[in-house]
Amino acid sequence: MPVAQLSRVRKSILPLIEDDWSSIANRELPDLSEKDGVSSLQSWNLHVYMRAAARMGTGSNDILPSDVIFIEPPLAHG
């Protein structure tokens, strides 16, 4: 893909140490209900969500401060 086509970057954040899916959803997606915001974030961030699912029950936070969390859906080609 030519560089000229990469002008728009998908919105993302680096989470705070205490962040979890709910806190990010409430802060970054205030127009959605918490449930819908969490669901959207998890579907847009499978690279984090699936890693966390593999560690369920360990008692550790699912999201690391070094994780890139996308706060909008993938951009459409066009």
C-alpha positions as CSV (number, residue, x, y, z in Angstrom):
1,M,0.0,0.0,0.0
2,P,1.5,3.4,-1.0
3,V,2.3,5.7,1.9
4,A,-0.1,8.4,0.5
5,Q,-3.0,6.1,1.4
6,L,-2.2,6.0,5.1
7,S,-3.3,9.5,6.0
8,R,-5.9,8.6,8.6
9,V,-4.9,6.8,11.8
10,R,-7.3,4.7,13.9
11,K,-7.9,6.3,17.3
12,S,-6.2,4.5,20.2
13,I,-5.0,5.1,23.7
14,L,-2.5,3.6,26.2
15,P,-4.4,2.6,29.3
16,L,-3.8,3.9,32.8
17,I,-2.4,1.4,35.3
18,E,-5.8,1.0,37.0
19,D,-7.9,0.7,33.8
20,D,-10.1,-2.2,33.0
21,W,-12.6,-2.6,30.1
22,S,-15.4,-0.7,32.1
23,S,-13.3,2.3,33.0
24,I,-12.0,2.7,29.4
25,A,-15.6,2.3,28.0
26,N,-17.0,4.9,30.5
27,R,-14.2,7.4,29.7
28,E,-13.7,7.0,26.0
29,L,-17.2,5.9,24.8
30,P,-19.5,8.0,27.0
31,D,-22.4,7.9,24.4
32,L,-22.7,4.1,24.8
33,S,-24.0,2.1,27.8
34,E,-21.2,0.5,29.8
35,K,-22.2,-2.9,28.5
36,D,-22.2,-1.8,24.9
37,G,-18.9,0.1,25.3
38,V,-17.1,-2.9,26.9
39,S,-18.4,-5.2,24.1
40,S,-17.3,-2.8,21.4
41,L,-13.8,-2.3,22.9
42,Q,-13.3,-6.0,23.3
43,S,-14.3,-6.7,19.7
44,W,-12.0,-3.9,18.4
45,N,-9.1,-5.2,20.6
46,L,-9.0,-8.9,20.2
47,H,-5.2,-8.8,20.5
48,V,-5.8,-7.8,24.2
49,Y,-9.1,-9.5,24.9
50,M,-8.1,-13.0,23.8
51,R,-4.8,-12.9,25.7
52,A,-6.8,-11.9,28.8
53,A,-9.3,-14.7,28.3
54,A,-6.4,-17.2,28.3
55,R,-5.4,-15.9,31.8
56,M,-8.9,-15.9,33.3
57,G,-8.9,-16.7,37.0
58,T,-5.3,-15.5,37.7
59,G,-6.5,-12.4,39.5
60,S,-4.4,-10.1,37.4
61,N,-5.6,-7.1,35.4
62,D,-6.6,-8.0,31.8
63,I,-5.1,-4.8,30.4
64,L,-1.5,-3.7,30.6
65,P,-0.3,-0.1,30.5
66,S,1.7,-1.0,27.4
67,D,-1.3,-2.3,25.5
68,V,-2.6,-0.2,22.5
69,I,-6.3,0.0,22.9
70,F,-8.3,1.0,19.9
71,I,-11.3,3.2,20.8
72,E,-13.0,3.1,17.4
73,P,-13.8,0.3,14.9
74,P,-11.5,-0.6,12.1
75,L,-11.4,1.9,9.3
76,A,-13.3,1.0,6.2
77,H,-11.4,0.7,2.9
78,G,-12.5,3.1,0.4
